[in-house]
Amino acid sequence: MGDTTKTLASTRTRSIAQIALCIAIMAVCAWVTVPLGPVPFTLQTFAVAFAILALRPGEAVAATAGYLVLGVVGLPVFSGMRGGIGMLAGPTGGFLWGFLAGAVVAVGVLWALRGFSARGRREAAVASAVAALAFMVVTYAIGWAQLMAVSGMGPAEAFVTAVAPFVVVDVAKMALAVVVATAVRRALGK
């Protein structure tokens, strides 16, 4: 019984450490910011996609939610080293909400494709890519909707401002997240 307790404690400790590390990666990646109008270019989407693909499903959602909670309480973890509830309520806040909704959807996609991804490495990479793209689409949809609601932009203007300039780069970030997360999972024996 003692060995089981130690193993369980070790697993929980490892899980908490991995969640915390992914939250830190999200914060650092948010600080890499290139302003492009109301929606800046950051590496946040890469970091969240990496967490979704590298962690277990509950851990991925916990890391994303934990990241948002830290930002809401005012820690400077969002783009431009900013934080506070105002960030979630502002024009770009929908992208932050989209991270959490996108993580939930992506985890669901991975779960739905678990039989397919168990067939081999290629299939696992395809399942990861589909999940990453689902994450990206959900994040864009929520971010786009909130930008329209908060800024008063029409659908086309909001799309041209907040989605179109980022698609190619974000697809590349999703591909990179698949590669890096696969390497990390393999190194950790997952």
Secondary structure, 3 states (H helix, E strand, C coil): CHHHHHHHHHHHHHHHHHHHHHHHHHHHHHHCEECCCCCCEECHHHHHHHHHHHCCHHHHHHHHHHHHHHHHCCCCCEHHHECCHHHHHCCCHHHHHHHHHHHHHHHHHHHHCHHHHCCCHHHHHHHHHHHHHHHHHHHHHHHHHHHHHHHCCCHHHHHHHHCHHHHHHHHHHHHHHHHHHHHHHHHCCC
